[in-house]
């Protein structure tokens, strides 16, 4: 079971005891991400995350930060997403306190050295360029632009070249001060350690240093799509990369797990319908898969495929046919297989202390609750074949279909024909 303590200033501390492991994983979750950013500061959450690794008052260089963790065999990293930023560390159990000290130091006392800001700006601009150089990454970015035009969900989490180039030190500090406040941070820890010991250690390190503020609220999603839409990026390439997407459901929606099972049946794994039809039977693709993603107030249902350019129209047609066929429902055998697949993958993933800490921290920050594994498995088991049929009919509709294509094509005309638009 997870244990939770809320400090007087609103900081949330979550722990999960794992007596069988000699590792401990620490994650610090912050409610800051691309959905909190206006266009002029796009990418600032990601920029702040990078700068927290560049030096603190007590550890002035990136080398001192990384060596403290790597010197004991630990792993240190971070990531920024649409709705959160998280910093994580995994170390041998005896090194718990030093690892916690490093993470807390990084988010409390980053120096934002002007020279390091300029160095890191160049690194981030190269990171953005990499997205545009890799066709599969670009397809992922394009599908977001098609689904969520002119809003944060449709932008690269890292921002744009223009926005990143214009962010200065004062903006970074102001953004961090606004979002890195006690009520907007969750400390989640999993390992062979007692909850009270964790609470004492966390309180000692923070010592009331976190501000008690009210961060800027997330920018709400706007869904104005009323017809099939697409976007083409012309690239000279040996493979076409396509994403076919529909609007999905939120993380707290009652059909969340039905959507996940629909995704599993269609395109999750080598025994899924799309993989068997497009790769094994037709030999059209190397990779085809479907993902069902859930955010606070919305979601997405996306199928990706990498296709030989001359076969892309046939591949799209076959994918759409599978979407149509699944609206007729699934057999009990197929539903059972999908449930066991989903439950098994989740169970295996949560064997690791880092996965456990991340699981709890993200749920607490975004949903103010934590479902344990057994609760989720129970929800998955409740889904019926009738639920799958109903959700397929509700989600997989033409007016909410979006297509992104990266490949050697000059015109969208044939894609319109394949989509019947």
Buried (B, 14 or more C-beta within 10 A) or exposed (E): EBBBBEBEBBBBBBBBBBEEBEBBBBBBBBBBBBBBBEEEBBBBBBBBBBBBBBBBEEBBBBEEBBEBBEEEEBBBEBBBBBBBBBBBBBBBEEBBBBBBBBBBBBBBBBBBBEEBBEEBBEEBBEBBEEBBEBBEBBBBBBBBBBBBBEBBBBBBBBBBBEBBEBBEEEBBBEBBEBBBBBBBBBBBBBBBBEBEEBBEBBBEBBEEEBBEBEBBEBBEBEEEBEEBBBBBBEBEEEBBBBBBBBBBBBBEBEBBBBBBBBBBBBBBBEBBBBBBBBBEEEEBBEBBBBBBBBBBBBBBBBBBBBBBBEBBBBBBEBBBEBBEBBBEBBEEEBBEBBBEBBBEEBEEEBEBBBBBBBBBBBBBBBEEEBBBBEEBBEBBEEBBBEBBBBBBEBBBBEEBBBBBBBBBBEEBEEBEEBBEB
